[in-house]
Each structure stands twice: as C-alpha cells, then as structure tokens.
C-alpha cells in the first residue's frame, strides 16, 4: 500500500482540477449551490455518502471512536479577479483570493485517500465542507445543524494555504497561544435630517457624524487600546446619499475590530458604540450600532497541535519545515469550533519566490502555488490516520 504523500502526488492533477473548478465557479456567502453539488458528486464518486449539513456538506469514513473532524471552507470573496490565470472566475464579482478553493480541493482528495484505506482507520473521520467563512457565518451554521454531534467530535483539524513569497514546504502553527485574532464586525447607522445642500443649517448632516466618528475610532486605538496588545480597527465601507447637492437623512459605516486580547476586546466593543452615539449626539443626530459578526480569537489546543505537527514532520515533502508560534491579525471562524472541541489549524505555504508571490491574500492579483495540493491532501489524511491510531481503542 502506497503512503499518503506518494499517492497524493499521483492524484495531483485531480486535486488541481478540483481546485480550478472551484476557482472558476467561485461563489460567496452561505448559499453555494454549484460548489456544494460538486463536492457531493465527487464524494459519492469516491464511495462516500455525503449529506447536507446546514448550508455545507458532511460525510463519514470509518466507524467508532474517536472522531476527528477535518474541515475545509469553500466560499470565495465578493471582489473582481486580476490574477491572469487561465481559469480565473469570469463573473468579475467573485474571486477565490483567500485560497478556500485549495482547502475544499485538498479535503476532497484526502477523502479519496482515506476511503482507499478505510479498513485501517481506528475510529471515524468526519468531513466538514463549510460555506461562509469570509462572512463568519459558516461554522455556526453547521454547528447549529449538528456537525459536532452524531457522532460526537473529539478533535478537529483544518489547513489554510498562504500566498506570498514563502518557500514551499513550510507548515505553520501555534500550540496554545493566540494564533489568529478575534473579529467583531459592526455597522453604524447615523440618523440625521436631510435637506438642500445650499442650506446646511436647516439640516442635520449624518455624513459629518460619520466622518467625525471615523476619526474618533482611530483615536480609540491610539489612546485607549493597550499598545502591548494587537488591536486593529478598520472601516471598510462608508456610504450616504445619492446626489452631490442633497444632504441625506442617513449615513452607514461598516468595519471590523480585531484583537488578540480579551480585555481590549471588551473595552473596544463597548467604546465603539459609546463614541458613535456621543459624536452623533454632538451634531444633533443619533447612531445605532449593530454587530454583524462576533468571532473569538483562534486558540489551538496545545497537546493536539504538538501531536499533529509531529505527524506532519513524518511526511516526505520536499523542503518540509515546521514553523511554530505563528500569529496573525487575520481572523477565522474555525475559532467557533475551537471553543467547543480541541482544535488545530495549520498554514501551508503556497507562494512563489518570484514576481508571482508579490501579492497577498484578498488582493485581486494574488496567485497560489498548486504544488501545495499533494502536501495538503496527504497531510489531512496522514494526520487523521495517525491520530485515530494513537487514540483509538484496540
């Protein structure tokens, strides 16, 4: 019987084909009809019995305990693509600029690898093909639908690919510290009183409220956040009005707060609302705060992470090198799973050391190295097999 990495190399082009299908047919949010149908079709073709779970897909391999969950997110971003790839998404409005197409493709191939050796499994592997990671809805959607139960999950593993100028072969992790920041997405609705642009004194300008609030929120990070902690507040959307000579009734601002510190998170989530309401009141209006997403920091289980990192070291991947202690300001809704079961996430380098590595994730020109496909597929399968063997009952 061939080892997983050797077999994954044989299946490289199949994994790449999966990746390119997802990439060219990118979908965003919770509802991913083409993506989900493709996943279910391929899992069925491989001999599994996939089932819908919330807006995602699940399937089982093996039987009995323990139960290891392997998770892949599969949603794209609502943005254009300028990668120049021959398989670029043609819509102009969706783009797999974060690598989730790789995650879904690698988990499909891992499922095939495990199915070929299902009789050797000393427990159960549960697959989690998840939508809506980018909107921080997908994990909760599938948890509400029972992904962690029947059979009850004992531990969970996910991979994330990383573009840029990293050499191939790196696998990055954090055993017990904060690996990725929390994310609290917010919307502020400013209510004023509209009027003619020539008579601003007869109006209450919500744009003024929004602009001054933006500046005040910047000051929160500069003057109230602990400078020894990671705190990032970003406003990415601000819109109001439909004409240059009309003061509108309302303005809307949306942004995110990310931090790796519980106390900072508690302080700043409270202060965002207080500052917005105070500024709006100063200008004669009001502000209403709505939380769009609330995801905790991602903290991986120390013992599980060290164990799985050890299994990754066993794979004969060229240039393989562990990078412990990874931290990032970005956020992951896999953290919601990590609150409920011991969890590990690892980043796999998928970059280029030439001009193809010039752009980061979430950039319309980002490109990913498909050489990571066998590494990810084999890593998922190998870690699952070894974990079950180590924790299963004879």
C-alpha positions as CSV (number, residue, x, y, z in Angstrom):
1,X,0.0,0.0,0.0
2,X,1.4,3.4,-1.0
3,X,2.0,6.0,1.6
4,X,-0.3,9.0,1.5
5,X,2.1,11.5,0.1
6,X,3.2,9.2,-2.7
7,X,-0.5,8.6,-3.6
8,X,-1.3,12.3,-3.3
9,X,1.4,13.0,-5.8
10,X,-0.2,10.6,-8.2
11,X,-3.5,12.4,-7.7
12,X,-2.0,15.9,-8.0
13,X,-3.7,16.7,-11.3
14,X,-7.0,15.5,-10.0
15,X,-6.7,17.8,-6.9
16,X,-5.7,20.7,-9.2
17,X,-8.7,20.0,-11.4
18,X,-10.9,20.3,-8.2
19,X,-9.2,23.5,-7.3
20,X,-9.7,25.0,-10.7
21,X,-13.3,24.1,-10.9
22,X,-14.0,25.8,-7.5
23,X,-11.9,28.8,-8.6
24,X,-13.6,29.3,-11.9
25,X,-17.1,28.8,-10.4
26,X,-16.5,30.9,-7.3
27,X,-19.5,31.6,-5.0
28,X,-19.8,33.7,-1.9
29,X,-21.7,33.5,1.4
30,X,-23.8,30.7,2.8
31,X,-25.5,29.6,-0.4
32,X,-23.0,27.8,-2.7
33,X,-25.2,25.7,-5.0
34,X,-22.6,24.8,-7.6
35,X,-19.8,24.3,-5.1
36,X,-21.9,22.1,-2.8
37,X,-23.2,20.0,-5.7
38,X,-19.7,19.4,-7.0
39,X,-18.5,18.3,-3.5
40,X,-21.3,15.9,-3.1
41,X,-20.9,14.5,-6.6
42,X,-17.2,13.8,-6.1
43,X,-17.6,12.3,-2.6
44,X,-20.3,10.0,-4.0
45,X,-17.9,9.1,-6.8
46,X,-15.3,8.2,-4.2
47,X,-17.7,5.8,-2.4
48,X,-18.8,8.0,0.4
49,X,-22.4,9.0,1.4
50,X,-22.4,12.8,1.7
51,X,-25.2,14.7,3.3
52,X,-26.2,18.3,3.6
53,X,-25.4,19.9,6.9
54,X,-26.8,23.4,7.2
55,X,-25.5,25.1,4.1
56,X,-22.5,22.8,4.0
57,X,-21.7,19.2,3.3
58,X,-20.6,16.4,5.6
59,X,-19.6,12.7,5.2
60,X,-18.1,9.9,7.4
61,X,-15.3,7.5,7.0
62,X,-14.6,4.6,9.3
63,X,-16.6,3.9,12.4
64,X,-16.5,4.1,16.2
65,X,-14.5,6.4,18.4
66,X,-12.5,8.6,18.5
67,X,-13.9,11.0,15.9
68,X,-11.7,13.5,14.1
69,X,-13.2,16.4,12.2
70,X,-11.5,17.5,9.0
71,X,-12.7,20.9,7.9
72,X,-12.4,22.9,4.7
73,X,-14.1,26.2,4.0
74,X,-15.2,26.7,0.4
75,X,-16.6,30.2,-0.1
76,X,-15.0,33.0,-2.2
77,X,-14.8,36.8,-1.8
78,X,-17.1,39.4,-3.4
79,X,-14.4,41.0,-5.5
80,X,-13.0,41.0,-9.0
81,X,-10.1,38.9,-10.1
82,X,-7.0,40.2,-11.9
83,X,-4.7,37.1,-11.4
84,X,-4.3,36.4,-15.1
85,X,-4.9,32.7,-14.5
86,X,-6.5,30.9,-17.4
87,X,-9.1,29.5,-15.0
88,X,-10.0,32.9,-13.4
89,X,-13.6,33.4,-12.4
90,X,-15.3,35.1,-15.3
91,X,-18.1,36.9,-13.3
92,X,-16.0,39.9,-12.2
93,X,-17.7,39.8,-8.9
94,X,-16.4,36.7,-7.2
95,X,-12.8,35.6,-6.5
96,X,-11.1,32.8,-4.6
97,X,-8.5,35.3,-3.3
98,X,-8.1,33.6,0.0
99,X,-7.4,30.0,-1.0
100,X,-10.6,28.3,0.0
101,X,-10.7,26.6,-3.4
102,X,-7.5,24.8,-2.3
103,X,-9.0,23.8,1.1
104,X,-12.0,22.2,-0.5
105,X,-9.9,20.5,-3.2
106,X,-7.4,19.1,-0.8
107,X,-10.1,17.7,1.5
108,X,-11.8,16.0,-1.4
109,X,-8.5,14.3,-2.3
110,X,-7.9,13.5,1.4
111,X,-11.3,11.8,1.4
112,X,-10.3,9.7,-1.5
113,X,-7.1,8.7,0.1
114,X,-8.8,7.7,3.3
115,X,-11.5,5.8,1.5
116,X,-8.9,3.7,-0.2
117,X,-7.5,2.7,3.2
118,X,-10.7,2.9,5.2
119,X,-10.2,-0.5,6.7
120,X,-7.2,0.7,8.5
121,X,-9.0,3.6,10.4
122,X,-9.2,3.1,14.1
123,X,-12.1,5.4,14.5
124,X,-14.1,7.9,12.5
125,X,-13.2,10.8,10.2
126,X,-15.9,13.3,9.8
127,X,-15.7,15.8,6.9
128,X,-16.8,19.4,7.1
129,X,-17.1,21.3,3.9
130,X,-18.1,24.7,5.2
131,X,-19.6,27.8,3.5
132,X,-19.4,31.5,4.6
133,X,-16.1,31.6,6.4
134,X,-15.5,35.1,5.0
135,X,-18.7,36.4,6.5
136,X,-18.1,34.5,9.7
137,X,-21.4,32.6,9.5
138,X,-20.5,29.2,8.2
139,X,-19.1,27.4,11.3
140,X,-22.1,28.5,13.4
141,X,-24.5,27.4,10.6
142,X,-23.0,23.9,10.5
143,X,-22.7,23.6,14.3
144,X,-26.4,24.5,14.6
145,X,-27.1,21.8,12.1
146,X,-25.2,19.2,14.2
147,X,-21.8,18.9,12.7
148,X,-20.2,18.3,16.0
149,X,-22.7,15.6,17.1
150,X,-23.9,12.2,15.9
151,X,-21.1,11.0,16.1
152,X,-19.7,13.4,18.7
153,X,-16.5,15.0,17.5
154,X,-13.4,14.6,19.8
155,X,-11.0,16.9,17.9
156,X,-10.8,19.0,14.7
157,X,-8.1,19.9,12.1
158,X,-8.1,22.4,9.3
159,X,-5.4,23.7,6.9
160,X,-5.2,27.1,5.4
161,X,-2.9,27.9,2.4
162,X,-0.8,31.1,2.5
163,X,0.4,33.0,-0.6
164,X,3.3,35.5,-0.9
165,X,7.0,34.8,-1.1
166,X,7.2,31.9,1.3
167,X,9.2,28.9,0.2
168,X,7.1,25.8,-0.4
169,X,7.1,23.1,2.3
170,X,6.5,25.3,5.4
171,X,3.7,24.3,7.8
172,X,3.0,27.0,10.4
173,X,1.1,26.5,13.6
174,X,0.7,27.8,17.2
175,X,0.5,25.3,20.1
176,X,-1.6,27.0,22.8
177,X,-1.2,30.7,22.1
178,X,-3.5,33.1,20.2
179,X,-3.0,32.1,16.6
180,X,-5.5,34.5,15.0
181,X,-7.3,37.5,16.3
182,X,-11.0,37.8,17.2
183,X,-13.2,39.7,14.8
184,X,-16.2,41.8,15.7
185,X,-17.8,43.2,12.6
186,X,-20.0,46.3,13.1
187,X,-22.4,48.6,11.3
188,X,-23.2,52.1,12.5
189,X,-26.3,53.8,11.2
190,X,-26.2,57.5,11.6
191,X,-29.6,59.3,11.6
192,X,-29.8,63.0,10.7
193,X,-32.2,65.2,8.8
194,X,-31.8,65.7,5.1
195,X,-32.1,69.0,3.2
196,X,-30.8,71.2,0.5
197,X,-27.0,71.5,0.1
198,X,-27.3,75.3,-0.1
199,X,-28.9,75.4,3.4
200,X,-26.9,73.1,5.6
201,X,-28.1,75.0,8.7
202,X,-31.6,73.6,8.2
203,X,-30.3,70.0,8.2
204,X,-28.6,67.6,10.5
205,X,-25.8,66.1,8.5
206,X,-25.2,62.3,9.0
207,X,-22.1,62.4,6.8
208,X,-20.5,64.8,9.3
209,X,-21.3,62.4,12.1
210,X,-19.8,59.5,10.2
211,X,-16.6,61.4,9.3
212,X,-16.0,62.6,12.9
213,X,-16.8,59.2,14.2
214,X,-14.2,57.6,11.9
215,X,-11.6,59.9,13.3
216,X,-12.7,59.2,16.8
217,X,-12.5,55.5,16.3
218,X,-8.9,55.9,15.1
219,X,-8.2,57.7,18.3
220,X,-9.5,54.7,20.3
221,X,-6.7,52.6,19.0
222,X,-4.1,55.3,19.5
223,X,-5.2,56.4,23.1
224,X,-7.3,53.7,24.7
225,X,-6.1,50.3,23.4
226,X,-3.2,48.7,25.3
227,X,-0.2,49.2,22.9
228,X,1.3,45.9,24.0
229,X,-1.6,44.1,22.5
230,X,-2.7,43.5,18.9
231,X,-5.7,45.7,18.2
232,X,-6.7,46.6,14.6
233,X,-9.8,48.6,13.8
234,X,-10.7,49.0,10.1
235,X,-13.6,50.8,8.5
236,X,-14.0,49.3,5.0
237,X,-17.4,50.7,4.0
238,X,-18.9,54.2,4.3
239,X,-21.8,55.3,2.2
240,X,-24.5,58.0,2.2
241,X,-26.7,60.0,-0.2
242,X,-27.4,59.9,-3.9
243,X,-26.7,63.4,-5.1
244,X,-23.9,66.0,-4.6
245,X,-26.3,68.8,-3.7
246,X,-28.5,67.0,-1.2
247,X,-27.7,66.3,2.5
248,X,-29.1,62.8,3.1
249,X,-31.1,61.6,6.1
250,X,-28.7,58.7,6.9
251,X,-25.2,57.5,6.6
252,X,-23.9,54.0,7.2
253,X,-20.4,52.8,8.2
254,X,-19.2,49.2,8.4
255,X,-15.9,47.9,9.8
256,X,-14.1,45.3,11.9
257,X,-12.3,45.2,15.2
258,X,-9.6,42.5,15.6
259,X,-7.6,41.8,18.7
260,X,-5.7,39.0,20.5
261,X,-6.7,40.3,24.0
262,X,-9.9,39.6,25.8
263,X,-9.8,42.8,27.9
264,X,-9.1,45.0,24.8
265,X,-11.9,43.3,23.0
266,X,-14.4,44.0,25.9
267,X,-13.2,47.6,26.2
268,X,-13.2,48.5,22.5
269,X,-16.5,46.8,21.6
270,X,-18.2,48.9,24.3
271,X,-16.4,52.1,23.3
272,X,-17.3,51.9,19.6
273,X,-21.0,52.3,20.5
274,X,-20.3,55.0,23.1
275,X,-18.1,57.1,20.8
276,X,-20.5,56.9,17.8
277,X,-23.5,57.8,19.9
278,X,-21.6,60.6,21.6
279,X,-20.4,62.1,18.3
280,X,-23.8,61.8,16.6
281,X,-25.5,63.5,19.6
282,X,-23.0,66.3,19.5
283,X,-24.1,67.1,15.9
284,X,-27.8,66.8,16.7
285,X,-28.4,63.2,15.4
286,X,-28.2,59.7,16.6
287,X,-26.3,56.5,15.9
288,X,-27.3,52.9,16.1
289,X,-24.8,50.1,16.5
290,X,-25.4,46.6,15.0
291,X,-22.9,43.7,15.4
292,X,-22.6,41.8,12.1
293,X,-20.2,39.1,13.4
294,X,-18.6,38.2,16.7
295,X,-15.9,35.5,16.5
296,X,-13.4,34.8,19.3
297,X,-9.6,34.6,18.9
298,X,-8.4,31.2,17.5
299,X,-6.5,29.4,20.2
300,X,-5.4,25.9,19.2
301,X,-5.2,23.1,21.7
302,X,-1.5,22.7,22.8
303,X,-1.3,18.9,23.1
304,X,-3.3,18.2,19.9
305,X,-1.3,20.7,17.9
306,X,2.0,19.4,19.0
307,X,0.8,15.8,18.2
308,X,-0.4,16.7,14.7
309,X,2.7,18.8,14.0
310,X,4.7,15.7,14.8
311,X,2.7,13.7,12.2
312,X,3.3,16.4,9.6
313,X,7.0,16.0,10.1
314,X,6.7,12.4,9.1
315,X,5.7,13.3,5.6
316,X,8.4,13.2,2.9
317,X,7.5,16.6,1.5
318,X,10.5,18.3,-0.2
319,X,11.6,21.4,1.8
320,X,9.2,20.5,4.7
321,X,9.9,22.6,7.7
322,X,7.8,23.4,10.8
323,X,7.3,27.0,11.8
324,X,5.8,27.1,15.4
325,X,4.4,30.1,17.2
326,X,2.6,31.6,14.2
327,X,0.3,34.5,14.9
328,X,-1.8,36.7,12.6
329,X,-4.1,39.7,12.8
330,X,-6.5,38.0,10.4
331,X,-9.4,36.1,11.8
332,X,-11.0,32.7,11.3
333,X,-14.5,31.4,12.2
334,X,-12.9,28.0,12.8
335,X,-12.4,29.6,16.2
336,X,-16.0,28.9,16.9
337,X,-15.3,25.2,16.6
338,X,-12.2,25.6,18.7
339,X,-14.3,26.9,21.6
340,X,-16.2,23.6,21.6
341,X,-13.6,20.9,20.8
342,X,-9.8,20.6,20.9
343,X,-8.7,22.1,17.6
344,X,-5.6,22.6,15.4
345,X,-5.2,24.9,12.4
346,X,-2.1,24.9,10.3
347,X,-1.0,27.2,7.5
348,X,0.7,25.6,4.5
349,X,3.0,27.8,2.3
350,X,1.6,28.2,-1.2
351,X,3.6,31.1,-2.5
352,X,6.2,31.8,-5.1
353,X,9.6,33.3,-4.7
354,X,9.4,35.3,-7.9
355,X,7.0,38.0,-9.1
356,X,4.1,35.6,-8.7
357,X,4.4,36.0,-5.0
358,X,4.1,39.8,-5.0
359,X,0.5,39.9,-3.8
360,X,-1.1,38.9,-0.5
361,X,-4.4,37.1,0.1
362,X,-7.6,39.2,-0.6
363,X,-5.8,41.1,-3.4
364,X,-7.3,40.8,-6.9
365,X,-3.9,39.8,-8.3
366,X,-3.0,37.1,-5.8
367,X,-1.7,33.8,-7.1
368,X,-1.3,30.5,-5.3
369,X,1.2,27.7,-5.9
370,X,-0.6,24.4,-6.8
371,X,2.4,22.4,-5.6
372,X,0.8,22.6,-2.2
373,X,-2.1,20.3,-3.3
374,X,-0.4,17.0,-2.6
375,X,1.0,18.3,0.7
376,X,-2.4,19.4,2.0
377,X,-4.3,16.3,0.8
378,X,-1.6,13.9,2.2
379,X,-1.3,15.9,5.4
380,X,-5.0,15.8,6.2
381,X,-5.2,12.0,5.5
382,X,-2.0,11.2,7.3
383,X,-2.8,13.2,10.4
384,X,-6.3,11.6,10.6
385,X,-4.9,8.1,10.3
386,X,-2.2,8.7,12.9
387,X,-4.5,10.5,15.3
388,X,-7.1,7.7,15.2
389,X,-4.4,5.1,15.6
390,X,-2.9,6.9,18.6
391,X,-6.3,7.5,20.4
392,X,-8.4,4.6,19.2
393,X,-9.2,1.5,21.3
394,X,-7.9,-1.9,20.3
